[in-house]
Amino acid sequence: MTQGTQSVDRALAVLRAFRDSGPTLGVSDLARRLELTTSTAHRLARSLATAGFLEQDAAGARYRLGPSVAELGQLSFHQRGLHRAGPELAALARATSATVDLALRSEREVLILVGDSVRPDTGLGLRRPLHSTALGKVLLAWSRPSDLTELGPLPALTDRTIVDPAELREELAQAREDGYAVNDGESQAGVRTLAVPVLDCLGHARYALAVRATPAVITTARLAWFVTRALACARALEVLLLPPEERWIGHPG
């Protein structure tokens, strides 16, 4: 690793440290979390503050995310068209009386961007391991085959989580055949989720759409009913979120 690459990686790690922490962090907090010397953490924080990616609080003792991060976040959200997804998700939630979310892949995790699981106090969506969620199974099943090899160990979140890579591959193949994926208590006990892909022109899942409730609501007998409505919403999202030349055209009808 070159010195320049190391500096970039460390700067990104500083920004990511705010994702799972409070709104402000001191230099000593950053140094401890990232296993850096205090002087290195101070230098990185000052450089990021100069570029607007961090800013100091009124006392000058702690840092928070700066305006450049907010600007890029808003830009990405709107460039993706995600501000247009809310009404479609809300309509699906009303029709199904279930929790509805839209997510994409973030390294080895699912990141929910829009929907009922986005925290109103922070605007952040839930993150979950890909292998333990219906959303993640969709993002893997409709992705490049090499993406599965990057997952590494598959930790168990419940006693129903799939932890065997071969079993997960079978599950993904079944999802491709069915056109949807199911998570039945694999991420959280007593919760059943079905998810469908929002496809691009290459047939890859650009996003995944989930409908989540209890097994008493999403019963086996009514599963097809939920899938039909989720797929209709996913098709609408393809139009809203993807430009015409990037949309999947292989849907029947």
N, C-alpha and C positions, 0 to 999 in steps of 0.2 A: 504494500500500500504506500503510495507516495505521500509526502507531507501535505500537499494540497488536498488530496482526497481525504486524508485523515481529518483535516480542518473542516472540510465540508460535512463529513459524517458527524463530527462532534457538534457543529453548529445545528444540524438537524436534530440531533439528540437533545440539545438544549430546548429547542422548540417543542419537541414531543413530550418533554418532561412536564409541560403545563397541561397536557391532555388529561392526565390522571391525577392531578394535584389540585391544590386550591388556586384561586385567581392570581396569587402572587407567590414568588419564591425568592429567597435570599441567595447570595452567592454561595454560602456554606451549604444551603439545601441542594443547589445544583451540583456542587462538587461531590456531596455525599451520594446523591442519587445516581450520578453518572460515573462515579469512581474516578474523579479528576482531582488534581491539586486545586487548591483555592485560587491560586494565581491564574491557572489555565481557565477555570470557570469564570473568573472575573474578566479576563481578556475576551473570552467568547461573548459574554453578556454585553460588554461595552461595544464590541464590534456590531453585534446584532441591534443594539439600541441606536447606534449611529445610522444604520440602514433602515430604521423604523420598524424592525421586526420585534423588538422589545422596547419597553419604556419603563422608566423608574417611577416609583410612587412618589407622593408628595414629600416624604421624608428622605427620599434618595437611597433608602436602605434595601429596598426590595424591587423586583422586576415583575412586570406583567406583559402579556402579549401586546404588541404594538399595532399601530394603524396599518402598516403594510400587510400584516397577516389578515386583518379584517377585510382589507380591500381585495386581496387575492381570494379569500374565502367567498366573499360576495360575488366576485367576478366568475369564479368557477361554478358556483351554484346557479347563476343566471345563464352562463354560457351553455351549461348542460340542459337548461330548460326546466330545472327541477322546481322552480316556482310555479310551473303550470301543472304539476302532478297532484298537488293537494286536493283540489276538488274531485278528481277521479277516485283518489283513495278514500275520501270522505264518503262518496256515494257508495262505494263498495262496502265500506264499514256499516253504513246504514242498512244496506240490503241484506247483509249477512249477520248483523249483530255481533261482529267479531272485531278483533284488533287487526289493522291492516298496515303493512309497512313496505317500503321500497328500499332496497339495499344494493350495494356493489361490493366487490372484493377489495380488501385492503391487506395485502400481503397474505398472511395465513388466517385472516379473520374476515368475517362479514361486518360491514359497517352500514348501519341503517341511517339513511339520509333524510327521508321524509316519512311521516306517518305517526301513528299513535305512540310509538316507543321513543320518539324524540323528546328529550326532557325539556319542558317549557322554561325551566330556570336557566339552562345553559345553552339550549339549542343543539345539544349533542345527542346523537343517537347511540343506541346500544352497540357494543362490539361483542361478537361471539366467535368461537372457533368454527371454521368452515365445516368440519366433519360432523359437528353435533347439531346442526340446524338444517331445516328444510331449505332456507335461503342459500346456505353454503353448498348444499348438495346440488341445487340448481346451477349455481355459479361454476361448480366443478363439472357437472354432467355436460353442460353446454360450453365447454372451454377446450383449450388445446390439451391433448393427452398428457403432455409434459407437466402441466400445472399440478397434477396429483402427486407427482414425485417430489414436489417441493414442500410438502406438508410436514414431513418429519414424523415424530411420535404423535399418536392420537390419544390425548388424555381423556379419561372418563369424567364427565360432569355428573352423570347419574349412572345407576346400574344398567341402564338401557343404551348408553352411548356406544356406538360402534367404534371399537379400538383396533380392529384387525384390518389392515389395508386391503386384503383380498376381499373381505366382506364388504368393505366400503365400495370397492370397484363394482361388485355385483349390484349393490344398491344404486349406484350411479347409472349403470347400464339399464336397470329396471326403470329408473326415472326417465331416461331418454326414450324408452319404449312407451311408457305411459303418458309422457308429456308433462309430468309434474313430479314433485318430490314430497315426501311426508316425513315429519319429525314427530314421533309419538313418545313423548316423555324423555327424549334423549338429551335435551338441554336443560329442561326443568320438569320435575315430576308433576303429573297431572295436567300437562299442557300438550295439546295436539296442534300442529301447524302443517299447512300445505302451502307449497310455493310453486310458482310457474316462472318461466323465463320471459324477459323482454329482449327479443332477439334483434341482432343487427344483420346486415346483408350477408355476412359470412356464416350465419347460423350460430353465432356465439351469443351467450347471455351477456348483454351489456349491463343489465340490471336483473334483480330477482324481486318478485312481488310475493308477499306472504299474507295469508289469512290465518289468524291464530285465535284459538278458543280452547275450551275443554273438550274431552271426548264426548261429553253429554250433548254438546252443541254440534261439533263436527263429528257426527256419527258415521259409522261405516256405510250405513244405508243412504246417507245424504252426501257422501263424499263427492260423488259425480256432480251434484248440484252446485257445491262450492267450487269445484274445479272449473265448471262451465263459466261461472261468473268471474272467477279470477282470471281466466284466459281472455275473456272479453275486455276486462280492464287492462290487461297487459297489452293487448292489441291497440287499445286507445293510447296507451302510454308510448308505444312505438312511434305513433304519429306525432305525439306531443314532444317527445324528447329527442327524436332522431331526424336528421334531414332526410328528404326523400331518397337520395342516392345511398343512404346507409341503412335503410329499413329492409327487414326480411320480407321477401315476396313469396315465400313458399307455403303460406297458410292456405288451407283448403277454402274454396269459395272466394 
